[in-house]
């Protein structure tokens, strides 16, 4: 399996990088981005590692990544990353 990013997830990751570089420096932003990409690859290899949250609409899988969460669904042979959101956001109200 591989992974694909939704438009919103792509925007989330760009924002994380820009904000991280501004707050913590470009080297830290690069490390965070590289670790995030590795985590996405692991999720693609083990797509059912995260529990499906059927209480949310639509049902999604949630995987924690440091201070963020990765919101995704299994989509055929791939996983579709819907969002990468800060864990303190009200992501349960609108997971997409």
Phi and psi in degrees as a GROMACS rama.xvg file:
@    title "Ramachandran Plot"
@    xaxis  label "Phi"
@    yaxis  label "Psi"
@TYPE xy
-120.777  -173.75  UNK-2
-131.44  150.287  UNK-3
-125.456  151.188  UNK-4
-106.017  133.662  UNK-5
-70.6358  166.21  UNK-6
-57.4501  -43.6986  UNK-7
-65.5542  -39.835  UNK-8
-64.163  -41.2183  UNK-9
-60.7673  -44.2163  UNK-10
-63.6228  -40.5563  UNK-11
-58.7782  -45.8615  UNK-12
-67.3483  -40.3786  UNK-13
-61.6772  -45.0776  UNK-14
-62.4388  -42.8829  UNK-15
-58.2442  -42.6099  UNK-16
-65.4447  -49.2291  UNK-17
-62.3896  -47.5924  UNK-18
-65.7308  -40.6216  UNK-19
-63.3281  -42.1604  UNK-20
-63.7981  -39.1004  UNK-21
-67.5928  -38.726  UNK-22
-86.6201  -38.1149  UNK-23
-121.293  -4.32267  UNK-24
99.5497  156.005  UNK-25
-66.2248  -36.0687  UNK-26
-62.5957  -42.4703  UNK-27
-67.1022  -39.9341  UNK-28
-61.7324  -39.543  UNK-29
-63.365  -43.2447  UNK-30
-64.4477  -43.208  UNK-31
-62.3534  -44.957  UNK-32
-61.7029  -44.788  UNK-33
-62.9875  -42.275  UNK-34
-64.9644  -38.8615  UNK-35
-62.7933  -45.8328  UNK-36
-61.0831  -39.6036  UNK-37
-63.4071  -41.6209  UNK-38
-63.6819  -40.7177  UNK-39
-62.9586  -38.6724  UNK-40
-65.9804  -38.9683  UNK-41
-64.4317  -43.1171  UNK-42
-62.0998  -37.7102  UNK-43
-64.157  -36.4491  UNK-44
-73.7114  -31.1149  UNK-45
-129.429  69.4211  UNK-46
-64.2571  -21.7527  UNK-47
-98.3113  14.2585  UNK-48
-64.1478  -33.9134  UNK-49
-96.9363  140.395  UNK-50
-66.7842  142.635  UNK-51
-79.9101  128.717  UNK-52
-93.306  87.9971  UNK-53
-73.8379  -13.13  UNK-54
-75.8329  -13.66  UNK-55
-94.3673  152.043  UNK-56
-121.001  118.273  UNK-57
-74.7375  160.286  UNK-58
-60.8579  133.301  UNK-59
-138.297  164.382  UNK-60
-103.765  141.599  UNK-61
-123.882  127.074  UNK-62
-126.551  126.039  UNK-63
-72.8862  142.71  UNK-64
-140.451  101.799  UNK-65
50.9037  -118.596  UNK-66
-93.1797  10.3737  UNK-67
-120.401  171.05  UNK-68
-127.021  146.37  UNK-69
-104.965  122.031  UNK-70
-104.645  123.452  UNK-71
-149.245  166.009  UNK-72
-131.61  152.089  UNK-73
-81.9586  126.199  UNK-74
-130.454  89.406  UNK-75
67.356  -121.73  UNK-76
-88.5546  -2.08825  UNK-77
-125.847  173.957  UNK-78
-110.085  144.88  UNK-79
-107.939  116.151  UNK-80
-80.7903  115.046  UNK-81
-83.8569  -44.8786  UNK-82
-152.007  157.635  UNK-83
-127.992  104.323  UNK-84
-120.819  155.387  UNK-85
-67.7323  139.122  UNK-86
-62.8152  -23.2735  UNK-87
-85.7948  -8.70762  UNK-88
-68.1424  161.44  UNK-89
-84.773  63.9539  UNK-90
-73.4319  -20.5514  UNK-91
-69.8309  -29.0308  UNK-92
-66.6746  -38.7499  UNK-93
-143.476  82.8294  UNK-94
-67.6597  -15.6832  UNK-95
